[in-house]
Amino acid sequence: MRYSFSSVLSASRLAGLLFGASLAACQSNSSDKATTADKPAAEVSAATTAPPDSPGTWYRQYRGVLPGSPTDTITLHLQVWPAGTEFGGLAASYAGPDGHPFDLSGSAGPADSLMLQDYAPEHGASGSQPIVWRLRQQGSLLTGTVGGRPIQLRQAQPVGSISLGSTYFQDSVAAFPELPGTPYAQQRLLALLPTSVPAYRTLHDNLLRGLRADTVDAQPAPTLPKLWQQRLRQFTDDYRQDAAGSRPEPGDTSSPAFGIGLRYDEQQLMHVLWNQAPLLSIGYFGYSYTGGAHGMYGTSAATFDTRTGRRLRYDDIFRAGTQPQLVALLDQAARRMLGLAPGASLEGPLFVKHLPATRNVFLTSGGAVFIYSPYEIASYAQGEIRVFVPLAELRPLLRPGLPVAGGGEVTRP
């Protein structure tokens, strides 16, 4: 189980507004003074090959042994993309043989250096005292320290994991193209798709349907460039409609001093949560700022059976009528993490007496992770909360035939 106390630092982990909401895009017209960066290659209808990674954008896996755990090899998932105005362009997580994933906050520095932070209480971290990873890329290696102790990780493609390519879009739109000092809105999208499309056609299409926030997999899958362009057009209309009330009166030639309220920022980013056959779990992260004290963020998770490409939703994972048992397991997991006695109230550290059985869940080889957005069960300052429940506890609640131990063969990381 994971519980984040990272407050503003949770933003550096790049959580975002749930993709189920309409996170639209913004577009620069020929009259705008905005620029477009890192646009992907031209659209290929019914793609049979994936485009190359966008410049400065990639997803890699690294393998190694954590200091103090000489027999447990971990897999580190690392993603990099061009940094935005609100968040740094990096996401990372790791897991050991037990299938329990942990997120790492982080940022990229000069000379291929990385600083990652582990806020997991299970590892002895606290809200202001994370365990710090200081790494440097040296060819196929990451070398450095974890908590001051040396570590070396080697880039690898673990057997059963899927090679994923990264495509990054970025654009902006002027609120008042004809006025000096006009504010701009920013939109970004990071997509991850299999590099071998023919081998994973169904998975490829279902990943795109997830990006569109489809609730069923019946509609034709969108192409990525068309999806981006639709969001560009929609957000341009919405943003300029919102901005219209702040337009200076005709004849006012002074340069208006626009506040931050019109500096909208929308981000949609696909992150790897688990990548080991027969499971691929993806987080559709997003962030939206449309004025006010702060933006909103969250994560919508999705798990796919890599053997078929099928998406496994909540009702595909859990037996009907098992919510009461699941709530009890979630409460136990929360108490273990918070160091509370069995039966102690969760109110205080959290806003709730019992954790709801959220449908926002993904699978790993060792269990399930339940994701709660800010304000859902705790304060905004406590960030996004993720609760891991081991497979051994969940097994009686699972539907038969799932691609996990006890419901189908699974390869350990």
N, C-alpha and C positions, 0 to 999 in steps of 0.2 A: 504494500500500500504506500501511497505517496501523498504527502500533505505539504502544500507550498505556503510558506509564510513570507514570500518574497516581495509583496507589495508592488512598488514601482518596478522592482527588478523582475517581476513576473512578465513585464512587457518585453524585457530583453530575451525572454524565452519565446517570444513572439506568439503568444496566444492571441486569439482574435475573435471577432464577432461570429456567432454561429452561422455557418453557411446556409442554414435553412432560411435565414433572413435574406432580404434582397440586397446584397452588396454589389452595387452597380459600379460602372467604371467611368472614367472621364477621358475626353479626347481633345487633342489640340487641332483646331481648324487652321486653314492656311493663313487666316488673319491673326491667329494667336501668336504670342511671343514665347510660348512654351516649346519644349523640344521633346522628342521621343527617343528613349534609350533602349538598346538591347532588344529590338523587335526581332521575332523569330523569322525563319525562312517562310517563303510563300506557302500558302495552304496546299496540301495534297489531299484531294478527295479520296475517301476510303483508303487511308494511308496503309501502305504495306511495309514501310520502313519509318522508324522514328527519326525526327530531325536531330542534329547534333545538339549537345548542350549549348545553351545561350552563353555568350561571353561572360566570364566571371561567375558561372553558375554550375554547380555539380552536386551529386550525392555519392558518397563513398562509405565503405565499411572498413573498419580496422579491428584487428584481433590482437589480444595480448593478455597479460596477467596483472591484476591489480596488486599493488604493494600490500603485503600482509595476507594475501590469498594465493599461495604458491601453486595450488592445484586447480583453481577455478579460472578458466579462460573466459574473458568477457568479449562481447561484440559491441563496438562503438559505431553508431550511426551518425554520420556527420554530413550536414548540408550547408552550402554556402551560396549566396546570391548577392547582387549589388545592394549595398546598404540603402535604406530608405530614410525619410526624414524623422520618423518616429521610432523605428526599431533598427537594430543592427542586423546585417544579413547573415545570420548564422543560427542553426538549430542543431542540437545534439541530444542523444540519449544512449544509454547502454544497458545491457542485461547480461547476467551470467547463466549458468546451466539451469537454474530454477525457473527461468522464464519471467522473472520479476523485473520490469523495465523501470529505469529512473531517468528523469529529464535532467539536463544540464543547461543552465543559463550560460550565455557566453557572448564573446565578441572576437573578431579577428583584428590583429594588430599588424605592425610593420614586419617586414622580413619573414612573412609566412608564419607569424606567431599567433597562438590562440590562447585565450584565457577562458576557462570554463569553471562554473561554480555549481556544486552539488548542495542543495538545500534539504536533502532527505533527512528527517529526524532519525530514521533507522540507522544512519551512518554517523550519528552524533552531531549533525549540523543543527543550527538554530537559525532563526530569522535573520540575525545580523552576523552570524558566524558560519558561513558556508565552508565546505571543503573545496579548496581551490586546485584546479588542474592548470598547470602552465606547460604548454606544449609548443613545439616548433616542428614544422613540416620539413623533412629532409628526404627528398625523393619519395619513396614509397613508405617511409617511416614517419611516425609521430614520436618524438622523444621529449622528455621533460620530467615533471614531477607531479604527483598527486598528494596533496597534503604535506608537501615538502619531501616526499620519498620518491626515488627515481622510478620511471616507467618507460617502457618502449612498446609501441603498438605498430603492427605492420598492416598495410593495406591488403585486403583479401576479398575474395568473392566466395563466402562460405557455401558449401554444397547445399543446394536447395533454395538459396536465396535468388531473387530476381534482379537482374540488372535494370536499373531505372534511369532514364534520361530526364534532364531538367530543362524546361522551357520557361523563359521569364519575359513578361511583358511589363512595360512601364510607360505611362503617359500622363499628361496634365492638361488642364483647360483653364483659360482665363475667365474670370467672372465678367469683366468688362474689357474686351479686347481693345477698344478704342481709347481707353483711359490709361494715363501713366500711373504706375504704382498699383495696378490692378492685382488683387489677390488671385491665387491659383488653387485649384483642387488637384490632388494627386491620386492616382490609381495604380495599383500593382497587382500582378497575378503571377504565381509560381506554380507550375504544373509538373507532375511526375508521371511518366508513362513508361511502359516496358520498352526497352530498346529493340526487342524482337517482337514486332507486331504480329506476324503470322502465327507464331507459337502461342501467343497470348491474346488473340483477337477479342474474345469475350471479356477477359479481364480489362483490356485496354478500353473497350467501350463502356464497361461498367464504372471504371474510374472516371471517365468523362461525365457519365450520368451523375455520379456523385458530386462532381464539380458544379453541375447545374442544379444540384439539390433535388434530383428526382426522388420521389417516394416509392416508385416502382420501376422495374427495369423493362417496361413494355415499349416505351417510345424509342424511335431511332436515336442513336447516340449523336451528339453534336460533334462537329469538328472543332478543335481547339481555337483556331483563328476566328472562325465564325462566332463562337461563344464570346470571345474577347471583344470583337467588334460590336456585338449586340449590347454588351454591357457598357462599352464606350458611348454608344449613341444614347442609351437610356440615362446614364448618369449625366451626360452633357445637358440634356433637357432638364433633368431634375435640379441639377446644381444651379443652372442659370435662372430657373424659376425661383429657387430659394434666394438667389442673390439680387433679384429684381428689386426687392424692397429697399435695398441699400444703395441703389443707383443714385448718383448726384442729380439734382434738378437741372433741367436744360439751362444753359447759359452759365452754369457754375464751372469756371475754368480752373479753379484751385485744385491742387492735388489732394484728393481726400486721404485722410489718415485711416486706413482700414485696420480694424482689429484682427485678432486671430480667428474670430467667429466664422469667417468665410474661407478659412484655409482648411477645407475639408481634406480628409485623408482616408482612403479605403484600401485595404489590403486583403488579398486572398492567397493563401499559401498552403500547398499540400506538403505534409511532413510524414516521414516514415515513423510509424510507431512500433511495427514488428515486421520482419522480413525473413522468414524461415519456413520453407515448405512444410506442410501444405497451407500455410497461412501468410497473408499479407494484410497488415493493418495500417491504415492511412488516417492521419488527422487532417481534416479540412479546417485549417486555422484561418481566422480573419480578424480584422480590426477595422473599426469605423469611428471616425471623429467628424461630427457635423456641428460643432460648436459646444460651448459649455466647459465645465471644469476639466473633464477628461473624456477620452473615448471609451467605447465598449469593446470587449473582446471575449472570445470563447473558442472552443474546439468542438467540432462535430466529428465523431470517430466512425470509421467503417472498416469491417473485416471482410476479406475475400478468401474463398477457397481457391487456391492457385491451381488445383487439379481441373476445375471446371470454369473458373472465372466468376462464379456466382458470388453475389454479395450476401453475407449472413447478417440479417437484421435481428433485433431483439427476439422477435417471435420465432425465428429460426434457431435461436440458441437455447432459449429457456422453455421448459414445459409450461403449459397453461396452468394457472392457479398456484404458481410457486412464489409469487411476490412476497407473501408474509415470511416464508423461510429465507428469502433473499434479503429482506430488510434486516432480519436477525443476524445474518452473516455480515452484512455491511456494518451494523452497529458494533459487532465484535471486533471487526477489523479496525474500525475507528478507535475503539478503546485501546486496543493493543498499541496502535501507533501513538496515541496521545498519552500513554502510560497511565490510563485510568483503570480502576478496579472493575471487575466484571459487574455489570448492573449499574454502574455509576452513570449519572446523567451526562449526556453529551452537550447539554446547554451550558453556555459559558464559552468554551473554545469555539463552539458552533452556534448557529441560530436555531437548531432543530433538536427535538428529543430523539428522533429516529431519522437515519438517512433514508431518503426515498429511493426506491429501486429505479433509478434513472434508466431510460432506454438508450442513453448515450454511453455506449460500452464497446470495448474491443477485446479481442482474444489474443493471447500469446500461447506458447506451448505449455506454460505453467499455470495459467489461470485467466482471469478476466480483470480488466481495468475499467472502473466506472468514473466518468468525468463529470464534474460539477462546475458550472460557470460562476464567475463572480456574482455575488448577491443571492445565489441559489440556496446555499446552506450556510454561508458565512459572509463576512464583510468584503467589500471591494479590496481593501488593503491586504487581505489574506490571499488574494490571487485565486487562480484556478486550483481546484482541489481534485486530486486523482486518488482513487482507492483501489488497491489491488487485493483480490480475493483468490487464494490458491485453488487450483483445480481439485485438490483432494477434498476441499470443503464444498465445492460447487457441483461435483459429479452427480449427486442424486437429483439435481435440479435441471440437468442438461437434457436436451433432446438426443435421442439415439442417432448415431451416424455422423456426429460432428467430427471434423478433422483434428481432433485432439486426443491425447492418450485416454484410452478407455472408450473412445467413440470413433476410432480410426487411427492409423499409425501416424506418428509425428516424429520429425527429426529434431533432436535437441540441438541447441546452438553450440 
